[in-house]
Amino acid sequence: MYLHYRAIAEAVDIDQILYNVPGRTACDMLPETVLRLSAIDNIVGIKEATGDLERAREIIQQCPEDFAVYSGDDATARELMLLGGHGDISVTANVAPKLMSEMCAAALSGDAGRAQQLDAKLEGLHSSLFVEANPIPVKWAVAELGLLANALRLPMTPLSESHYEVVRAAMLNAELV
């Protein structure tokens, strides 16, 4: 994996952010590999989507200070930022951008209490937006907010009606509807 990312970094003269999401790729980028890759000038950060806060802490502590560590797991993003992470590349923000922005700002400033209070409103969205394959529930929620048509292309299909109330309840908890 190291050789693959190094080859890309050497071939392309743009900043790059690594993306570790073993649940989608069936391949896990270990912290040791991230540390080695962080020494390459144009590899500037990682979206760490495992939800493993101990792993995130290890990456934050071992990588250079200017290497950005972003959460890719909304359910643990607050804690990752409070550990010293740099932000969140979020799914939930597609549905609740203002609330997610406020929560991230609070966490990044070290206001754990305020961040927790805001994140409590978002908890249902963090999970319900994955009741089916992403982005199906997100597209449905955004359509429910009247922001765009619920248009999907194959192989994605519309959200199952059995999930409407789960996603709607999370939207209500976040005070979106």
C-alpha positions in Angstrom: 0.0 0.0 0.0 2.9 2.3 0.8 4.4 1.8 -2.7 1.0 2.5 -4.3 0.4 5.8 -2.6 4.1 6.9 -3.0 3.9 6.2 -6.7 0.8 8.4 -7.0 2.4 11.2 -4.9 5.5 11.1 -7.1 3.4 11.1 -10.3 1.0 13.9 -9.5 2.1 17.3 -8.3 -1.0 18.1 -6.1 -1.7 17.7 -2.4 -3.3 14.4 -1.5 -5.4 13.2 1.5 -5.3 9.5 2.2 -8.6 7.8 2.8 -8.8 4.8 5.1 -12.2 3.1 4.9 -11.7 -0.6 5.4 -15.5 -1.2 5.4 -15.6 -0.2 1.7 -12.2 -1.2 0.4 -11.6 -4.5 2.4 -8.1 -3.1 3.0 -6.9 -1.4 6.1 -4.2 1.3 6.0 -2.3 0.7 9.3 -1.0 3.6 11.4 2.6 2.6 10.6 1.9 3.0 6.9 0.2 6.3 7.4 3.3 7.5 9.4 5.6 6.5 6.5 3.3 8.2 3.9 3.1 11.4 6.0 6.8 12.0 5.3 6.0 12.5 1.6 5.6 16.2 0.9 2.4 16.2 -1.0 0.6 13.7 1.2 -0.9 16.2 3.6 -3.5 14.3 5.6 -5.9 11.4 6.0 -9.6 10.8 6.3 -9.6 8.1 8.9 -12.9 6.3 8.7 -12.4 3.3 11.0 -14.1 5.0 14.0 -11.2 3.7 16.1 -10.2 6.5 18.4 -7.1 4.9 19.7 -5.8 4.5 16.2 -6.7 8.1 15.5 -4.8 9.2 18.6 -1.7 7.2 17.5 -1.8 8.8 14.1 -2.2 12.3 15.5 0.7 11.8 18.0 3.1 10.2 15.6 2.6 12.1 12.3 4.1 15.5 11.7 2.1 18.4 13.2 1.2 19.8 9.8 -0.3 16.4 8.7 -4.1 16.8 8.9 -6.1 14.0 10.5 -9.8 14.2 9.6 -12.6 12.0 10.8 -14.4 10.0 8.2 -16.8 8.6 10.8 -19.4 11.1 12.0 -20.3 9.1 15.1 -16.8 9.5 16.5 -15.8 12.8 14.8 -16.4 14.9 17.9 -14.1 12.8 20.0 -11.4 12.7 17.2 -11.4 16.5 17.0 -11.2 16.8 20.8 -8.1 14.5 20.6 -6.4 16.9 18.3 -7.9 15.9 14.9 -8.3 18.7 12.3 -12.0 18.2 11.3 -14.5 15.9 9.8 -15.2 14.9 6.2 -18.8 14.3 6.9 -21.9 12.4 5.5 -24.2 14.0 8.1 -23.2 17.5 7.0 -25.0 16.9 3.7 -28.2 16.9 5.6 -27.4 19.1 8.6 -24.6 21.4 7.5 -25.1 24.2 10.0 -25.4 21.9 13.0 -22.4 19.9 12.0 -20.4 23.0 11.4 -21.3 24.3 14.8 -20.4 21.0 16.4 -17.1 20.8 14.6 -16.2 24.4 15.5 -17.0 23.7 19.2 -14.9 20.5 19.2 -12.0 22.1 17.4 -12.0 25.0 19.9 -11.9 22.5 22.8 -15.5 23.2 24.0 -16.3 19.6 24.8 -19.6 20.4 26.5 -21.0 22.5 23.7 -19.7 19.9 21.1 -21.4 17.1 23.0 -24.7 19.1 23.3 -24.7 19.7 19.5 -23.6 16.2 18.7 -26.5 14.7 20.7 -28.9 16.3 18.2 -27.0 14.7 15.4 -26.5 11.2 16.8 -29.6 9.8 15.1 -28.5 11.1 11.7 -25.0 9.7 12.1 -26.5 6.2 12.2 -29.8 6.5 10.3 -28.0 7.9 7.2 -26.5 4.4 6.9 -29.7 2.3 7.2 -29.0 1.6 3.5 -26.0 2.1 1.3 -24.7 5.7 1.3 -25.9 8.0 -0.3 -29.4 6.6 -0.6 -30.6 7.8 2.8 -28.8 11.2 2.4 -30.5 11.8 -1.0 -33.9 10.9 0.6 -33.3 13.2 3.6 -32.2 16.2 1.4 -35.3 15.6 -0.8 -37.5 15.6 2.3 -36.0 19.0 3.2 -37.0 20.2 -0.3 -33.5 21.0 -1.4 -33.4 18.7 -4.4 -35.3 15.9 -6.1 -34.7 12.4 -4.8 -32.9 11.4 -8.0 -30.7 8.3 -8.0 -29.0 6.5 -10.8 -28.6 2.7 -10.9 -27.3 0.7 -9.2 -28.7 2.8 -6.3 -32.4 2.5 -5.7 -34.8 4.7 -3.7 -34.8 4.4 0.1 -37.1 1.6 1.3 -40.3 2.9 2.8 -39.6 0.9 5.9 -36.7 3.3 6.7 -38.6 6.6 6.2 -39.6 7.0 9.8 -36.1 6.1 11.1 -34.5 8.9 9.0 -37.4 11.3 9.6 -37.1 10.8 13.4 -33.4 11.6 13.3 -34.2 14.7 11.3 -36.7 15.7 13.9 -34.2 15.2 16.7 -31.7 17.4 14.8 -34.5 20.0 14.5 -34.4 20.0 10.7 -38.1 19.3 10.2 
